[in-house]
Amino acid sequence: MAARGATGLPRPGSDAGRRAAGGAALLLAALLLLMVVRLPWAGDLGMHAAVLERLRTDLPHPGNPLVDAHTPSPYYSPWTVLLAVVAEATGWHTFPVLRLAAFVGLVLLVTGVGAFVVTFTRRAAAVPLALLCVLLLYGVRLFAWSGFPGLTSLSLSLAYPSTFALGLALHFLALLRRALGGRTEAVRGLPAFLALGALLACVLLSHQFTGAVAVLGAAAMLLGARPWPDRAVWARVGVACVLTLVVLALWPYYPFYSLPGAGGLDDIHRPLYDHLAAKFCLVGLGVVALMARWGRDRRDPLAIFFVLGLAVFAAGGLSGHHSWGRILPAVLLPAQLALAIEVADAGADAFARRSRAVVPAVAVTTLALLAGAWTQAGVLTYVLRDAALPPVLRDVHRIAPWPSFAWAARHVPKGATVMTDNYFALRMLPAYGPYTVAPAYPDFFLPDERRRREATRRYFDPATARAERLGILKEYGARWVVQRIGGPGLPEDDPSLRKAAQGPGGLALFEVAEVGRGVVSARGAGAPTAGGAGASVPGGAGAFMPGGAGTSTAGGAGTFMPGGAG
């Protein structure tokens, strides 16, 4: 019979406790596998699809992902280049390749959590409990952001490079701990450290913010290593660091060392510093676990990792560099993993002694995980129809779906330029191959970004004359326009426009019939895009709503923001 404590919960360390944690983790993993199939469209998904489209068109020189310009882009990483090669080798369309990316990212993340946790404990319950904490232990206010491994975030960003990079980063930290040796393992040789240097470079190139998390994690693992590394180990670490720096310098798709000077990212990251207590209150249990670990070991790697992350996060808030808030996973992950490890260790010890002393801690952790699960229960709407949901879940806070733009994309050739100021069109149409006049996101490497945004503003300004609008279309070779019928821009009966398609919400697609005739993208306009190309596109569930940085859901409970390269 299963051993149970006074609360009726499975005793920690018992087979029932391990099965409960493992079963819950498997259910969440199965839910995320459904997300791989569903691939909810939100946030940056259109950007990452556009990146693959550009790489497939011209692998050595893809140019800007969103606008027709020959500029580098930090979105062209080793991971996206590999995906583009796979797409060309298999003949798969862009969205099936993104599903592959989502599957690989999920596997890397789950196995990375496991690999890192087992370097701290061998307790059987620790890994599934760690997965539950990483997915659910946040707060009571819905929060989602790419690069954060919460259940809602992952549901919307599995295909992003940030998920791939985070899984790779956790494997990197696990391998680093093993390379440093310990009381039962020998220190690895120079080849192992060189491999770690190359692995870190891949993380940094694939998603710079996650790379910063990995760097802080590596520093924490080194400072917390026991025994303290000798001179030979530090020499190997130094050589690995040099290799990382060299790989970053030699990457041909963008100048990595120009990124620290990039501006324009602080405003969109300001919401990371809002409502911290509501969004992350449940992580407080992990902080208590970290304090317990620090009390036993003043050089505990997880505690050092947490302190380093918290210092950078606080410095970003105090200095106004809100993009530094993307370091927050370096604060959350150590606390979440520490709680899982402490509960698993204490539970196993208590079960061996037949003690009930740890039952309150298990009960509180269980309640916190249930609270986190309830806060994020809206993810079920991404894979289930409303009719299939229990009534209690139909009105739960969620990040709402984006409208589809397949109705417009099927008419616009790949490589053609579209004039639009519609929030969703800017972020979704490039996924099918077209460009837009202005980019949807800040672009440090695009020299005329401000001019393009101003041109788009002037085109849709009601006071702008017809001749000026036609001049803007001609200047940027824009042969297509997406605008609201009756809204600003050229009127739908203008002789320069031919209505090509009608969309929802009063939007319409127009082909420019006079100005720009024969003026096509510098890359050439190919066949019509994925609306009729046989590609399987996401059905669209999960959202990133317009309204500026940090937009909340209808209930004011959640955000899903883009961020940097992925």
C-alpha positions in Angstrom: 0.0 0.0 0.0 1.4 3.5 -0.8 2.9 5.3 2.1 1.0 8.5 3.0 1.6 11.3 5.4 -0.8 12.8 7.9 -2.2 15.2 5.2 -3.2 12.3 2.9 -0.5 13.3 0.4 2.0 10.7 -0.8 4.9 10.8 1.6 7.9 12.4 -0.1 10.5 9.8 -1.1 7.9 7.0 -1.4 7.1 5.3 -4.7 3.7 7.0 -4.7 5.4 10.4 -4.4 7.7 9.7 -7.2 4.9 8.4 -9.4 2.8 11.4 -8.6 5.5 13.8 -9.6 6.5 11.8 -12.6 2.9 11.4 -13.8 2.2 15.1 -13.5 5.4 15.9 -15.4 4.5 13.4 -18.2 1.1 15.0 -18.5 2.6 18.5 -19.0 5.2 17.0 -21.5 2.3 15.5 -23.5 0.5 18.8 -23.5 3.6 20.5 -24.8 3.9 17.8 -27.5 0.4 18.8 -28.6 1.7 22.4 -28.8 4.4 21.2 -31.2 1.7 19.9 -33.5 -0.6 22.9 -32.9 2.2 25.5 -33.0 0.2 28.4 -31.6 1.0 31.6 -33.5 2.1 34.4 -31.2 4.8 37.0 -30.7 7.9 36.3 -32.8 6.8 33.2 -34.6 6.3 35.2 -37.8 9.8 36.6 -37.5 11.4 33.1 -37.1 9.4 31.8 -40.1 10.6 34.8 -42.1 14.2 34.0 -41.1 13.9 30.5 -42.6 12.3 32.0 -45.7 15.2 34.3 -46.3 17.9 31.6 -45.6 16.2 29.2 -48.0 16.2 31.9 -50.6 19.8 32.8 -50.3 21.8 30.9 -47.6 25.0 32.8 -47.8 23.5 36.3 -48.1 19.9 36.2 -46.7 19.6 40.0 -46.0 17.2 41.5 -43.6 14.4 39.1 -42.5 11.6 41.7 -42.6 12.4 44.4 -45.1 14.1 44.3 -48.5 17.5 45.4 -47.4 21.0 43.9 -47.5 21.8 44.0 -43.8 23.0 41.4 -41.2 20.7 40.1 -38.5 21.2 38.4 -35.2 18.4 36.1 -36.0 20.7 34.2 -38.4 22.2 31.8 -35.9 23.8 28.4 -36.1 20.5 26.9 -35.2 18.4 28.7 -37.8 21.0 28.1 -40.5 20.9 24.4 -39.7 17.1 24.4 -39.9 17.3 26.1 -43.3 19.7 23.4 -44.5 17.3 20.7 -43.3 14.4 22.5 -45.1 16.3 22.5 -48.3 17.5 18.9 -47.9 14.0 17.6 -47.1 11.9 19.9 -49.3 9.7 20.7 -46.2 7.9 24.0 -46.1 8.7 26.5 -43.4 6.1 25.6 -40.8 6.8 21.9 -40.7 10.5 22.8 -40.1 9.4 25.1 -37.3 7.5 22.1 -35.8 10.7 20.1 -36.0 12.5 23.0 -34.2 9.8 23.0 -31.6 10.2 19.3 -31.0 14.0 19.5 -30.7 13.8 22.5 -28.4 11.3 20.7 -26.1 13.5 17.6 -26.0 16.6 19.7 -25.3 14.9 21.6 -22.5 13.4 18.6 -20.7 16.7 16.6 -21.0 18.7 19.7 -20.0 16.7 20.1 -16.8 17.3 16.5 -16.0 21.0 16.5 -16.8 21.6 19.6 -14.7 19.6 18.4 -11.7 21.3 15.0 -11.5 24.6 16.8 -11.0 23.2 18.0 -7.6 21.2 15.0 -6.5 20.4 11.4 -7.5 17.0 11.3 -5.9 14.5 9.8 -8.3 11.8 12.4 -7.6 14.1 15.4 -8.2 13.9 15.5 -12.0 10.1 15.3 -12.5 9.7 17.7 -9.5 12.2 20.1 -11.1 10.3 20.0 -14.4 7.1 20.8 -12.6 8.7 23.8 -10.8 10.3 25.1 -14.0 6.9 25.0 -15.8 4.5 26.1 -13.1 6.3 27.9 -10.2 5.9 31.6 -11.1 3.0 33.7 -9.7 -0.7 34.3 -9.7 -0.6 36.8 -12.5 -0.3 35.3 -16.0 3.1 36.0 -17.5 4.7 34.8 -20.7 7.9 35.9 -22.5 10.2 34.2 -24.9 13.2 32.8 -23.1 11.2 32.0 -20.0 10.4 28.3 -19.5 7.0 28.7 -18.0 4.2 26.5 -19.4 2.4 29.4 -21.2 5.7 30.9 -22.5 6.8 27.5 -23.8 3.4 26.8 -25.4 3.8 30.0 -27.4 7.6 29.8 -28.1 8.6 26.2 -28.5 9.8 26.8 -32.0 11.8 29.9 -31.0 15.6 29.9 -30.9 15.3 30.9 -27.2 13.9 27.5 -26.3 16.6 25.7 -28.2 19.3 27.9 -26.6 17.9 27.5 -23.0 17.9 23.7 -23.4 21.4 23.8 -24.8 22.5 26.1 -21.9 21.3 23.7 -19.3 23.2 20.9 -21.0 26.2 23.2 -21.1 26.0 23.8 -17.3 25.6 20.1 -16.6 28.6 19.3 -18.7 30.6 22.0 -17.1 29.9 20.7 -13.6 31.1 17.3 -14.8 34.2 18.7 -16.5 35.2 20.4 -13.3 35.2 17.1 -11.5 34.4 16.6 -7.8 34.8 14.2 -5.0 33.8 11.2 -7.1 34.7 12.4 -10.7 38.0 13.3 -12.3 38.6 16.7 -13.9 38.2 16.5 -17.7 41.0 17.3 -20.1 41.4 20.2 -22.6 39.2 18.7 -25.4 36.2 18.7 -23.0 36.7 22.3 -22.1 37.1 23.2 -25.8 33.8 21.5 -26.6 32.2 23.6 -23.8 33.6 26.8 -25.3 32.1 25.9 -28.7 28.8 25.0 -27.0 28.7 28.3 -25.2 29.4 30.2 -28.4 26.5 28.4 -30.0 24.1 29.4 -27.2 25.3 33.0 -27.4 24.9 33.2 -31.2 21.5 31.5 -31.1 19.9 33.7 -28.4 22.0 36.4 -26.9 19.8 36.9 -23.8 19.9 33.2 -23.0 23.6 33.3 -23.7 24.0 35.9 -20.9 22.1 33.6 -18.5 24.5 30.7 -19.5 27.5 32.9 -18.8 26.3 33.8 -15.3 25.5 30.1 -14.8 29.0 29.2 -15.8 30.5 31.7 -13.5 28.4 30.3 -10.6 29.4 26.7 -11.4 33.1 27.8 -11.4 32.9 29.8 -8.2 30.9 27.0 -6.5 33.1 24.1 -7.7 34.4 21.8 -5.0 37.2 21.2 -4.7 38.4 24.6 -5.8 39.8 24.3 -9.4 43.6 24.3 -9.6 45.7 26.3 -12.0 45.5 23.7 -14.7 41.7 23.7 -14.7 41.7 27.5 -14.8 44.1 27.4 -17.7 41.7 25.1 -19.6 38.8 27.4 -18.7 40.8 30.3 -20.1 41.5 28.5 -23.4 37.8 27.6 -23.7 36.8 31.2 -23.2 39.2 32.3 -25.9 37.7 29.8 -28.3 34.2 31.1 -27.5 35.3 34.7 -28.2 37.0 33.6 -31.5 33.9 31.8 -32.7 31.7 34.8 -31.9 34.1 37.1 -33.8 34.2 34.8 -36.9 30.4 34.2 -37.2 29.7 35.4 -40.7 26.0 36.4 -40.5 26.2 39.3 -38.1 28.9 41.2 -36.0 28.2 39.8 -32.5 30.3 42.4 -30.8 28.2 45.2 -32.2 25.2 44.0 -30.2 26.1 45.5 -26.8 25.8 48.9 -28.3 22.3 48.2 -29.8 19.6 50.6 -28.6 15.9 50.7 -28.7 15.2 47.6 -26.6 14.6 49.1 -23.2 11.1 50.3 -23.8 9.7 46.9 -24.9 11.4 45.2 -21.9 10.0 47.7 -19.3 7.1 45.4 -18.4 9.6 42.9 -17.1 9.9 45.1 -14.0 6.2 45.6 -13.5 4.0 43.6 -11.0 6.9 41.5 -9.9 5.2 40.2 -6.7 2.1 39.0 -8.5 4.0 37.5 -11.4 6.7 35.7 -9.3 5.4 35.3 -5.8 5.4 31.5 -5.9 9.2 31.6 -6.6 9.6 32.7 -3.0 9.5 29.1 -1.9 12.5 28.5 -4.1 14.3 31.4 -2.4 13.7 29.8 1.0 15.3 26.6 -0.4 18.3 28.6 -1.7 18.7 30.1 1.7 18.8 26.6 3.3 21.4 25.6 0.8 23.5 28.7 1.3 23.3 28.1 5.1 25.0 24.7 4.6 27.4 25.8 1.9 28.4 29.4 1.4 29.7 28.5 -2.1 26.6 26.7 -3.3 26.5 27.0 -7.1 22.7 27.5 -7.3 22.8 30.3 -4.6 25.6 32.0 -6.4 23.8 31.7 -9.7 20.7 33.3 -8.1 22.7 36.2 -6.6 24.5 37.0 -9.8 21.2 37.0 -11.8 19.5 39.1 -9.2 22.3 41.6 -9.2 22.1 42.1 -13.0 18.3 42.3 -12.9 18.4 44.9 -10.2 21.1 46.9 -12.0 18.9 47.0 -15.1 16.0 48.3 -13.1 18.0 51.0 -11.3 19.9 52.2 -14.4 16.9 52.1 -16.8 18.5 49.4 -18.9 15.3 47.4 -18.9 16.5 45.0 -21.6 18.8 43.6 -18.8 15.6 42.2 -17.4 15.9 39.3 -19.8 18.5 37.9 -17.3 15.5 37.0 -15.1 15.7 33.3 -15.9 19.1 33.4 -14.0 17.0 34.4 -11.0 14.1 32.1 -11.4 15.7 28.8 -12.5 18.1 28.5 -9.5 15.3 29.0 -7.1 12.9 26.6 -8.9 15.5 23.9 -9.2 16.7 24.4 -5.6 13.2 23.9 -4.3 12.8 20.6 -6.3 16.2 19.3 -5.1 15.6 20.3 -1.5 12.1 18.7 -1.3 13.3 15.5 -3.1 16.3 15.2 -0.8 14.5 16.0 2.4 11.6 13.7 1.4 13.8 10.8 0.7 15.6 11.2 4.0 12.4 11.6 5.9 10.9 8.5 4.2 13.9 6.5 5.1 13.6 7.5 8.8 9.8 7.2 8.6 9.5 10.8 9.6 6.7 13.2 8.8 8.7 16.3 9.4 8.9 17.1 5.7 5.2 16.7 5.0 4.3 20.4 5.5 7.0 21.4 3.0 5.7 18.9 0.5 2.1 20.2 1.1 3.1 23.8 0.6 5.0 23.0 -2.6 2.1 21.0 -4.0 -0.3 23.9 -3.3 2.1 26.4 -5.0 2.4 24.1 -8.0 -1.4 23.8 -8.2 -1.8 27.6 -7.9 0.7 28.0 -10.8 -1.1 25.5 -12.9 -4.4 27.3 -12.4 -2.9 30.6 -13.3 -1.6 29.0 -16.6 -4.6 26.8 -17.3 -5.5 28.9 -20.3 -3.0 27.0 -22.3 -5.6 24.2 -22.7 -7.5 26.5 -25.0 -4.6 26.3 -27.5 -5.3 22.6 -28.1 -9.0 22.2 -27.1 -12.1 23.7 -28.5 -14.1 25.8 -26.0 -16.9 23.2 -26.1 -14.4 20.5 -24.9 -13.3 22.6 -21.9 -14.8 22.3 -18.5 -17.1 25.4 -17.9 -14.8 26.6 -15.1 -11.9 27.0 -17.6 -13.8 28.8 -20.4 -13.3 32.2 -18.8 -9.9 31.7 -17.4 -7.3 34.3 -18.2 -5.3 33.5 -21.4 -3.4 35.1 -24.1 -5.9 35.5 -26.9 -5.4 34.1 -30.4 -4.0 36.1 -33.3 -6.1 36.5 -36.5 -4.9 34.5 -39.5 -3.4 36.4 -42.5 -3.4 33.4 -44.9 -6.2 35.2 -46.8 -3.7 37.9 -47.8 -0.5 35.8 -48.0 -1.9 33.5 -50.7 -2.0 36.4 -53.1 1.3 38.2 -52.4 4.4 36.7 -54.1 7.5 35.9 -52.1 9.9 38.8 -52.1 7.2 41.4 -52.8 7.0 44.4 -50.5 3.8 45.3 -48.7 2.8 48.7 -47.3 0.9 48.3 -44.0 0.7 49.7 -40.6 -1.5 46.9 -39.2 0.1 45.4 -36.1 -0.6 41.8 -37.0 0.2 42.1 -40.7 3.6 43.6 -39.9 4.4 40.5 -37.7 2.7 37.8 -39.8 3.0 38.5 -43.5 6.9 38.1 -43.6 6.4 34.6 -42.4 5.1 33.7 -45.9 7.9 35.3 -47.8 6.9 39.0 -48.5 8.6 42.0 -47.0 7.0 45.0 -45.4 8.1 48.7 -45.8 8.8 49.2 -42.1 10.1 46.4 -39.8 7.8 45.1 -37.0 10.6 45.1 -34.5 13.5 47.4 -33.6 16.5 46.6 -35.9 19.9 47.9 -34.8 21.5 46.9 -38.2 18.9 48.6 -40.4 20.3 52.1 -41.1 17.1 53.6 -42.5 14.7 52.0 -39.9 13.5 55.4 -38.7 13.0 56.6 -42.3 11.0 53.5 -43.1 8.7 54.0 -40.1 8.2 57.6 -40.9 7.4 56.8 -44.5 4.7 54.3 -43.3 3.4 56.9 -40.9 3.1 59.5 -43.6 1.5 57.1 -46.0 -1.4 56.4 -43.6 -1.6 60.0 -42.4 -5.0 61.4 -43.5 -3.4 64.7 -44.3 -0.9 63.2 -46.8 -1.6 64.0 -50.5 -2.2 61.3 -53.0 0.9 62.1 -55.0 3.1 61.7 -51.9 1.5 58.4 -51.1 2.2 57.1 -54.6 5.7 58.4 -54.3 6.3 56.4 -51.1 5.0 53.3 -52.7 7.3 53.8 -55.7 10.3 54.6 -53.5 10.1 51.3 -51.6 8.8 49.2 -54.5 5.6 48.4 -52.6 3.3 46.6 -55.0 0.8 45.6 -52.3 -1.1 47.4 -49.5 -2.9 46.0 -46.5 -5.2 48.6 -44.9 -8.6 49.0 -43.4 -11.4 49.8 -45.8 -12.5 53.3 -45.2 -9.4 54.0 -43.1 -6.4 56.2 -43.9 -4.3 55.6 -47.0 -5.4 55.6 -50.7 -9.1 55.1 -51.0 -10.2 51.7 -52.2 -11.6 53.2 -55.4 -8.3 54.9 -56.3 -7.3 54.0 -59.9 -3.8 53.0 -58.6 -5.3 50.2 -56.5 -6.9 46.9 -57.4 -8.6 45.0 -54.6 -7.2 41.5 -54.4 -8.7 40.1 -51.2 -11.0 40.9 -48.3 -10.1 39.9 -44.8 -11.7 40.0 -41.4 -12.2 43.2 -39.4 -12.5 45.4 -42.4 -9.0 44.7 -43.6 -8.3 44.3 -47.3 -5.4 43.6 -49.6 -4.8 45.8 -52.6 -2.4 45.4 -55.5 -0.8 48.6 -56.7 -1.9 48.7 -60.3 -0.1 51.9 -61.6 2.8 53.2 -59.5 5.4 50.5 -59.0 4.3 48.4 -61.9 7.4 46.4 -62.9 9.1 47.6 -59.7 9.7 44.4 -57.7 11.9 43.4 -54.7 15.6 43.6 -55.3 15.6 39.9 -54.6 12.8 39.2 -57.1 9.3 38.2 -56.6 8.6 34.5 -56.8 5.5 32.4 -56.7 2.6 33.3 -54.4 3.3 32.4 -50.8 2.2 29.7 -48.4 -1.5 30.4 -48.5 -1.7 28.2 -51.6 1.7 26.5 -51.5 0.8 23.4 -49.6 2.5 24.5 -46.4 0.9 23.5 -43.1 0.5 26.7 -41.1 -0.4 27.0 -37.5 -4.1 27.3 -36.7 -3.4 30.3 -34.5 -4.0 30.0 -30.8 -2.1 32.0 -28.3 -1.4 35.6 -28.7 0.6 38.7 -28.4 -1.9 41.5 -28.4 -1.2 45.0 -29.8 -1.1 48.1 -27.9 2.6 48.7 -27.2 5.1 47.0 -25.0 3.7 44.8 -22.3 0.2 44.5 -23.5 -2.0 42.6 -21.1 -4.8 40.1 -21.8 -8.4 41.1 -21.5 -8.3 40.5 -17.8 -5.1 42.5 -17.4 -3.3 39.3 -16.4 -0.7 38.4 -18.9 1.9 39.4 -21.4 3.8 37.8 -24.1 6.6 39.8 -25.5 9.1 39.4 -28.3 12.7 39.9 -27.4 15.9 40.3 -29.2 16.9 37.5 -31.5 14.3 34.9 -30.6 
